[in-house]
């Protein structure tokens, strides 16, 4: 019997070591309560999955399927972790089947209505079973599908967020929600200004002053609200909407980078962080596009071989995605590790940058 999805959040999950022991034992007590994402394969499973068990360092545990999907994992085809919800609700089964058939489709509420379903009922059902709505799930599916063609250089503008910011007003509303402030609290002629940029990998938020970029993040990053609050406090509330030159510059450079035209970023950056963290970020920028390092490699390059854990923390705290290439750092065994923008984006960037490595090799020859 599967544990009740509706009661799942009543339980507090134990520590990861206990969950890994349950995974090895295929403990059915955790069915519907815990899931494992395997960084080496990009798949998420039930703890009872019959597949060969991954190494401990390649496991990331979640209490909801939505967390697995949001982190970039796809459902295992052996243990079918989404099957219990589909079996219990025909509407869920129908929509999951439609999504599997057309993962790049842009779904809207009207599409749900056209299938004879009530959007509110569907929204509640998906939130209850998966921790995210169907439209959120479809959006992530579309983004991942779009990223798969990046190495070929194709544009994937349609692979943006469902709530893509096609107007300044929509962006201001979302930005205010992230900070937990009413739009009226933002300063008109602020020292720091924020805007959004469209990329092949989705929408990014950029914040800069007149001389340097302070933040560049994908809008789904869970740490984004906290990062924005730190900038707001640092600027003593002088944060508003609009653009300084660094945002225009990084937008052009990001487009060139993702189109394999240029592997360098010249936009000045000024991320907030203590001295050691700043040193890690400077070291990351020395990793050439098309190459990867482990955390211990980065620590050794800094002359601090015993600082591997501290390097990993600094890597995860990076507020300027891609420009400070934390995506080029892998686990000691070469497996993908956590990435704030989603593991699927990390994989897409690594695949894309192999194109730069091939270009450099041809130049050298």
N, C-alpha and C positions, 0 to 999 in steps of 0.2 A: 504494500500500500504506500502511496505517496503521501508525504506530510502535507498538511493543508497549506496552500499558498497564502490564503487569507490570514493565517495565524503566524506566518513566517517571521514577521518583524517583532513578535513577542519574545523571540529568543536572541540572546547575545552570543555571538560566535566566540569560541575559545581562541587561543593563540594559534599562530600559523603552524607551530610544531605539532600541536594536537590535531589540527586539520590535515596535516600531511600524513600523520599516522593513520587517520581515518581513511585517507585516500588509498594508502597502501593496503589497508584492511578491507577496502570497499565497503565501509560501514554504511548500511542502509539507513541508519538513524539520521543521517545528514541529507538524505534525499529531499529536495525541495527547500532545504535550509542553507546549503552552502554549495559553491561551485568553484572550480579551479580553472584559471587561465594558464595555458602553457606557453611561455614566451618563445620557446624554440620552434613551435609549430603555428602559433597564432590562433589556436583552437581553445574553446572553453568546454568543459565537461562536467557531468555529475561526478561526485566522488566515487560512485559505484561503477564508473565506466570500465568495460572489460579490456580496453586498450592497454598496451604496455605502459607502465607508470613512468612519469617523467622524473628527472632529477629534482631534488629539493630546491636548488637554486633557480630552477626554471618555472617555479610555481608561484602564482599570484591568486589569492583567495578572495572571493566575493560572497556577499549574502543575498545578492539579487542578480538575476540575469541581465537586467539593464546595465548594471555596473560592468559586467563582462563586455557587453556590446559597446558601451561608451568608451571602454579602454581599447577597443579595436579588435577584440577577439570574435571569431565566427563560431557558430555552433558545431559541435562534433557530430559527424555523420554515423558514428557507432552507437553512442548512448543517447542521442537526440534529446538534449536537455530541455528543449522547448515543447516537446511532445505532450507532457501531461496537461499543460494549459490548453493546447490545441484540442486534445481529446475531450476536455471538460466543457469546451465552449465552441460551438460551430462557427461563430463569427470570427473568433481568433484563428481557427483553422483555415477559414476561407481567406482571410487577409494575409496570413503567413504564407500560404500557398501562392497567392498573387504576387507577394513581394519576392518570393524565391524565383518566380517565373520572369519578373521584370525588375531586377534590383536597382536599375538606374532610373526608374520612373519617378517623376516628381508628383507625389501624392498630395491631395488637398481634401478638405472636409467634403467638398462636393462629390469627390470620387467615392467616398465612403457612403454618402447618401444614395448615390446612383446604384450601389450594390444592395439597397434596401435595408441599410443598417443605420442606427441612430448614433451620431458622432459622440454624444455625451456618454452613452452606454459603452461604446467601444473604448473611449478614453479611460473610463473608470476600470474596465476589464483589463486593459493592457497595463495600466499603472499598478493594479493589484497583483497581477501575475509577474510582470517583468520590471516594475520600477520605472517605466518610461511609457510614453504614449506611442501609439502606432505611427503617428506622423514623425515623432522623434526617431523612432527606429528606422523608418523609411529614409529619412534625411541622412542618417549615418551610413545606411546601405548605399545611397547614391554617391556620397562623398568617397567611400572606399572604392566603389566601382570606377569612379572617375580617376582616382589615383592610380589605378592599374595601368592606365594608358599613358601616364606621364613620361616614362622612359622613351616612348616613341615621339615625344614632343607635341602631342595633341593638346589643344586648348580644352579645358573642362570648366568653362564658365558656368554651365548649368549645374555643376556639382558644388554649388554653394549652399549655404544654410537655407532651410525653408523660410526662415524669417530674414532673408537677405535684406540688407538695408538699402532700399532703392530711394530713400529720402532722408534728408538730415533729421527730420522730426522723428522718424522711426529709430534712428541711431541714438538720438538724445534720450529717448524714452528708455531704451535698453540700457544705455550707459548709466542713467540715473538709477535704474533698478539694481545694477551691479553694485553701485556705491551705497545704495540705501538712502539716497537723498532726493528731494524733489528737484526737478529741472531748474526751478527758480534760484536754487542755491549756487548754481554754477556762474562763474564770473565772466563778464563779456570780454574784457581785454585781459585775459589771464596770462600768467607767466608760462603755464603749461597748457597745451591745447591737444585735444583728442579728435581723431577721425578714424574712419575705417578704410581699409583697402581690400579690393577683391583679388584673390589669387587662385591659381589652379587647384590649390589644396583647401580652399574655403576662405571665409572672411576672417581678416585679422584686424585687431585694434592697435592703433599706433598712437603714442603719446610723446610729444617732444616740446622743448622750449625753442628759442630762436636759433640755437646753435647745435643741439644734439638730441638724439633719440633716447628716450628714457624707458620705453616699453614697446614691445611688439609681440603680441600673443594671438593665438587662435581663440575665437570667442567661446569655444566650449571648455577651455582650460579651467579646471575647478579652482585653481589658485588665483584666477584673474581678479575677482572682487577684492581679495586681500591685498594683491599687488597695487590695485588702483587706490585703495584706502591709504597705503603707505605713501604713495606719491601725493595724494591729497594732503596728508598731514605734513609731508616734507615741504610742500609748496604753501603751507599755511592757508589752505583753502583756495589758492589762486589757480584753479583748474577750470577750464572751459572747453568750448567746442571750436573747431576750426583747424587751420593748418599753418604751420611754419614750414620753412624750406626743407628741413630734414625729412618731413613726412612725404613731400613730393619726391624727394630724392630716393628714399627707400622704396617707394612704390615702383619707380622706374627700375631700380636695381633688382628688386624682387622679380619683376616681370622678365628681365634679362636672364636672371639666374635660373628660373624655372623653365625658360625656353632654351637653356644650354648655350646662351650667348656669352655669359660672363660668370666666372666662379668667384669673383671678389666683390666685397661690399666696402665702399669707401665712406658711407654715411657715418659721421661721428656718433658714437654711442656713449651714454653716461648712466649705466644701470646702478641702482642703489644696492650697496652691499658692503660688508666689512672687508678689511684688507686681504685676508686669506682668500675669501670668496672671489674678490676681484682678480687675484692672481690666478685662480683656477680658470676664470672666464678668459683671461688673456692667453692662457696656455691653450685653451680649447680653440681659440681663433688661429692658432698656429698649425692645427691639423688640416692638411690639404683636402680639398673636395675630392671625393673618390677613395679616401682612406678612412680607416676606423682605428680606434684605440680602446683599450680596457681602462678601467678606473686606475688600476695599478700602473699602467703605462703613463697616464697623466701625472700621477703622484711622482713617479721617477723622473719625468721630464721637468718637474718643478724642483727636483733635488730633495724631495720629502717622501721617500719610499714607504714610510710607515703611516702616511696620511690618506690611505685609500678610502676609508669610510668618510672622512671629512671632504674628500674630493667628490665622492658620490653625493653627499648632501648639497654641496655647492652646485654640482651639475644639475640637480633637481630643482634648485632655486633660481635658475636662469630666467630672467624676465624678458629676454630679447631673443625670441625663437629664430632659428636658422642662421641669423647673422652671427650670433655666438652659437656655434654648432654643437650643442650638447647631444644632438641626434647621432653624432659620429662616435659616441662612446657606447660600447657594448659590454656585456658581462664577461667574466674571465674565460668562459667557455665559448665565447663568440655568439651567445644567444642575445636576442633583443631584450632590453630591460625597459623599465617604465619610462614613459614619455608623456609629458603633460598634454600634448596635442593629440595623443592616441598612438598606439603602436603601429597601426596601419599607416599613419603619416610618416613615422620613423622609417618603416620599411620602404615606403615610396621614395623618400628622400635619398636613402642609401642606394636604391636602384637607379634613381635619376643621376646621382653623382658619379656612377660608374661611367656615364657618358663623358664627364669631364676627364676622368682618368684615361679613357680611351683617346680623347683628343690630345691630352698631354703626351701620351705615349707616341702618337703619330708625329707630333711636333719634334719630339726627341730623336725620332728616327730620320 
